[in-house]
């Protein structure tokens, strides 16, 4: 049995603008997304008999519900015409329902990993087309760069060479439902079209981009989000923002030492989960 382990990175939203609600119920978005160095480990084992088995300690699925990674595996196996099956073991480091895209990253990693292991020959574009059927964030994780995302998040324009910085991610260990946040987002009028007006050259440029239209919704139900932002700024972050629909908040730092000092300050005073990570190219 062939077995390979892959890393699935988390993402943060440096900005997230909600431009309006579409007729299909989804929301039109404009976002700058970047992967960061916090990873799930995804181990794929091919086996002779058909079928897909997901092993993910600590993650419970509702009865009859199929994991997004299992759906991704099924797509590649069917596309490749493979008669084998796969066991997919996911070792979670990325908090679940935290605004960091862990499930979408796992699914993208399964698409890419099985494509490689089966020598299926799928192009990145083909895998991205499969990915959008799994979730709006999945295509982003098939890119090797940051991206300006529009539509529901599936229209991607790579953004190369963002400034390399350090982030401290803080999570209150409270899962937040993305669907709930969008249901409670009050849009009284269409938002202004958001554009990436200039190429961010340094950490100050990145901080000036920080914006999240979902933050106020999540903060109303989970005031700890605002508390985490304030704690990060008090600990020396150059800027702080909630990622995605939350509840993870990240603070930007120019150096690893500054991020780790802030982590010590916050960890000693709270029970929150903290992760010091480097931005990925």
C-alpha positions as CSV (number, residue, x, y, z in Angstrom):
1,X,0.0,0.0,0.0
2,X,1.4,3.4,-1.0
3,X,1.3,6.0,1.7
4,X,2.2,9.7,1.6
5,X,1.8,12.6,4.1
6,X,1.0,16.1,3.0
7,X,0.7,19.4,4.8
8,X,-2.5,21.5,4.5
9,X,-1.9,25.2,5.4
10,X,-4.3,27.6,7.1
11,X,-5.3,30.9,5.6
12,X,-6.1,34.4,6.9
13,X,-8.2,37.1,5.2
14,X,-6.2,40.4,5.2
15,X,-9.4,42.0,4.1
16,X,-12.9,40.8,3.5
17,X,-15.5,43.0,1.8
18,X,-19.1,41.9,1.4
19,X,-20.5,43.6,-1.7
20,X,-24.0,42.3,-1.7
21,X,-26.3,39.2,-1.7
22,X,-26.8,37.3,-4.9
23,X,-30.0,35.9,-6.3
24,X,-28.7,32.4,-5.5
25,X,-28.4,33.2,-1.8
26,X,-24.6,33.5,-1.8
27,X,-22.8,36.7,-1.1
28,X,-20.6,38.6,-3.5
29,X,-17.2,39.1,-1.9
30,X,-13.8,40.8,-2.4
31,X,-11.0,39.4,-0.3
32,X,-7.2,39.3,0.0
33,X,-6.3,35.8,1.3
34,X,-2.9,34.5,2.3
35,X,-1.7,31.2,3.6
36,X,0.2,31.0,6.9
37,X,2.5,28.4,8.5
38,X,-0.1,26.5,10.6
39,X,-0.7,23.1,9.1
40,X,-2.9,20.0,9.3
41,X,-1.2,16.8,8.4
42,X,-3.0,14.7,5.8
43,X,-1.8,11.1,5.3
44,X,-3.3,9.3,2.3
45,X,-3.0,5.5,2.1
46,X,-4.1,3.8,-1.1
47,X,-5.7,0.4,-0.7
48,X,-6.7,-2.4,-3.1
49,X,-10.4,-2.4,-2.2
50,X,-12.7,0.5,-3.2
51,X,-14.1,2.9,-0.7
52,X,-12.9,5.9,1.3
53,X,-12.3,6.0,5.0
54,X,-11.6,9.2,6.9
55,X,-9.7,9.0,10.2
56,X,-9.8,12.3,12.1
57,X,-9.4,12.0,15.9
58,X,-11.5,14.5,17.8
59,X,-13.7,15.5,14.9
60,X,-17.3,14.2,14.9
61,X,-19.6,14.3,11.9
62,X,-23.4,14.2,12.0
63,X,-25.0,10.9,11.0
64,X,-25.0,10.5,7.3
65,X,-22.7,13.5,6.7
66,X,-19.7,13.0,4.5
67,X,-16.4,14.8,5.3
68,X,-15.4,17.3,2.6
69,X,-12.1,15.5,2.3
70,X,-13.9,12.3,1.5
71,X,-15.9,14.0,-1.2
72,X,-12.6,15.4,-2.7
73,X,-11.1,11.9,-2.7
74,X,-14.2,10.5,-4.4
75,X,-14.0,13.1,-7.2
76,X,-10.3,12.3,-8.0
77,X,-10.8,8.5,-7.8
78,X,-13.8,8.7,-10.2
79,X,-12.0,11.1,-12.6
80,X,-8.9,8.9,-12.7
81,X,-11.1,5.7,-13.2
82,X,-9.2,4.2,-10.3
83,X,-10.5,0.9,-8.8
84,X,-8.6,1.3,-5.6
85,X,-9.8,3.1,-2.4
86,X,-8.1,5.3,0.1
87,X,-7.7,5.8,3.9
88,X,-7.3,9.5,4.7
89,X,-5.9,10.3,8.2
90,X,-6.2,14.0,9.1
91,X,-4.2,15.2,12.1
92,X,-5.8,18.6,13.0
93,X,-3.7,21.5,14.1
94,X,-5.9,24.2,12.5
95,X,-8.8,24.9,14.8
96,X,-12.2,23.8,13.4
97,X,-14.9,26.5,12.4
98,X,-12.3,29.2,13.2
99,X,-12.2,31.3,10.0
100,X,-8.9,29.7,9.0
101,X,-10.1,27.5,6.2
102,X,-8.9,24.2,7.7
103,X,-11.5,22.0,6.1
104,X,-11.1,23.6,2.7
105,X,-7.3,23.2,2.9
106,X,-7.7,19.5,3.8
107,X,-9.9,19.0,0.8
108,X,-7.6,20.8,-1.6
109,X,-4.7,18.8,-0.2
110,X,-6.6,15.5,-0.9
111,X,-7.3,16.7,-4.5
112,X,-3.6,17.5,-5.1
113,X,-2.3,14.5,-3.1
114,X,-4.4,11.9,-4.8
115,X,-3.8,13.4,-8.2
116,X,0.0,13.0,-7.6
117,X,-0.2,9.5,-6.1
118,X,-2.5,8.1,-8.8
119,X,-0.6,10.0,-11.5
120,X,-4.1,11.2,-12.7
121,X,-2.6,14.1,-14.7
122,X,-5.2,16.6,-13.6
123,X,-4.2,20.3,-14.2
124,X,-4.5,22.9,-11.5
125,X,-7.4,24.4,-13.4
126,X,-9.2,21.0,-13.5
127,X,-8.7,20.6,-9.7
128,X,-9.9,24.1,-9.1
129,X,-13.1,23.4,-11.0
130,X,-13.6,20.3,-8.8
131,X,-12.8,22.3,-5.7
132,X,-15.4,25.0,-6.2
133,X,-18.1,22.2,-6.0
134,X,-16.7,21.3,-2.6
135,X,-16.4,24.8,-1.1
136,X,-15.7,28.4,-2.1
137,X,-12.3,28.5,-0.4
138,X,-11.0,25.2,-1.9
139,X,-9.6,26.6,-5.2
140,X,-7.5,29.2,-3.3
141,X,-5.6,26.4,-1.5
142,X,-4.6,25.0,-4.9
143,X,-2.6,28.1,-5.6
144,X,0.9,28.7,-4.4
145,X,0.5,32.3,-3.6
146,X,-1.7,34.9,-1.9
147,X,-4.7,35.9,-4.0
148,X,-7.3,38.6,-4.5
149,X,-10.6,36.7,-4.5
150,X,-13.9,37.9,-5.9
151,X,-17.3,36.3,-6.7
152,X,-18.1,33.9,-3.8
153,X,-14.3,33.5,-3.5
154,X,-13.7,31.4,-6.5
155,X,-12.5,34.1,-8.9
156,X,-8.8,34.3,-8.0
157,X,-6.0,36.7,-9.1
158,X,-2.6,35.6,-7.7
159,X,-0.8,38.3,-5.7
160,X,2.9,37.6,-5.6
161,X,5.6,38.8,-3.1
162,X,3.5,40.2,-0.3
163,X,5.8,41.4,2.6
164,X,7.0,38.5,4.7
165,X,5.7,39.1,8.2
166,X,4.8,37.2,11.4
167,X,1.3,36.7,12.8
168,X,0.1,35.7,16.2
169,X,-3.2,33.8,15.7
170,X,-5.5,33.8,18.8
171,X,-8.5,31.6,19.0
172,X,-11.0,31.5,22.0
173,X,-11.9,27.8,21.4
174,X,-15.4,28.7,20.4
175,X,-16.5,27.4,17.0
176,X,-18.4,29.9,14.7
177,X,-20.8,28.8,11.9
178,X,-20.0,30.7,8.7
179,X,-23.6,30.1,7.6
180,X,-24.9,31.7,10.8
181,X,-22.7,34.8,10.3
182,X,-23.9,35.4,6.8
183,X,-27.5,34.8,7.8
184,X,-27.2,37.5,10.4
185,X,-25.3,40.0,8.1
186,X,-27.6,43.0,7.6
187,X,-27.1,44.4,4.1
188,X,-29.2,47.5,3.7
189,X,-27.6,48.6,0.5
190,X,-25.0,47.2,-2.0
191,X,-21.4,47.8,-0.8
192,X,-18.9,49.7,-2.7
193,X,-16.8,47.8,-5.2
194,X,-13.6,46.8,-3.4
195,X,-10.3,46.8,-5.3
196,X,-6.7,46.0,-4.4
197,X,-5.6,49.5,-5.3
198,X,-1.9,49.2,-4.6
199,X,0.7,46.5,-4.1
200,X,1.5,46.2,-0.4
201,X,5.2,46.9,0.0
202,X,5.6,46.7,3.8
203,X,3.8,45.8,7.0
204,X,2.3,49.3,7.2
205,X,0.7,48.8,3.8
206,X,-0.7,45.4,4.9
207,X,-2.2,46.9,8.1
208,X,-3.9,49.6,6.0
209,X,-5.7,46.9,4.1
210,X,-7.2,45.3,7.3
211,X,-11.0,45.2,7.0
212,X,-13.6,42.6,7.7
213,X,-17.3,43.2,7.1
214,X,-18.2,40.1,9.1
215,X,-16.4,41.1,12.2
216,X,-19.2,43.2,13.7
217,X,-21.7,40.3,13.3
218,X,-19.5,37.8,15.1
219,X,-18.5,40.4,17.8
220,X,-22.2,40.9,18.7
221,X,-22.6,37.3,19.6
222,X,-19.0,36.7,20.7
223,X,-17.6,39.8,22.4
224,X,-14.4,37.9,23.1
225,X,-13.4,38.7,19.5
226,X,-13.2,42.4,20.3
227,X,-11.3,41.5,23.5
228,X,-8.8,39.5,21.6
229,X,-8.2,42.3,19.1
230,X,-7.5,44.7,22.0
231,X,-5.2,42.3,23.7
232,X,-3.1,41.8,20.5
233,X,-2.8,45.6,20.1
234,X,-1.9,46.0,23.7
235,X,0.8,43.3,23.2
236,X,2.4,45.3,20.4
237,X,0.7,44.1,17.2
238,X,0.9,46.7,14.4
239,X,-2.7,45.8,13.5
240,X,-5.3,43.1,14.4
241,X,-8.2,41.7,12.5
242,X,-10.7,38.8,12.7
243,X,-10.1,36.2,10.0
244,X,-13.1,35.1,7.8
245,X,-16.2,34.6,9.9
246,X,-14.1,34.1,13.1
247,X,-13.6,33.6,15.8
248,X,-9.8,33.6,15.2
249,X,-8.1,37.0,15.4
250,X,-4.6,37.6,14.1
251,X,-2.1,40.3,15.0
252,X,0.7,41.4,12.6
253,X,4.3,41.7,13.9
254,X,7.5,42.6,12.1
255,X,9.6,39.9,13.9
256,X,9.2,36.5,15.3
257,X,10.6,37.6,18.6
258,X,7.9,40.3,18.9
259,X,5.2,37.8,18.1
260,X,6.5,35.3,20.6
261,X,6.7,38.0,23.3
262,X,3.1,38.9,22.6
263,X,2.1,35.2,22.8
264,X,3.7,34.9,26.2
265,X,1.8,38.0,27.4
266,X,-1.6,36.7,26.1
267,X,-1.1,33.1,27.1
268,X,-0.3,34.0,30.7
269,X,-3.5,36.0,31.1
270,X,-6.1,33.9,29.1
271,X,-7.1,30.3,28.2
272,X,-7.1,31.1,24.5
273,X,-5.2,29.0,21.9
274,X,-2.3,30.8,20.3
275,X,-0.1,30.2,17.3
276,X,2.9,32.1,16.1
277,X,3.1,31.7,12.3
278,X,5.0,33.1,9.3
279,X,3.2,34.4,6.3
280,X,3.8,32.1,3.3
281,X,4.8,33.4,-0.1
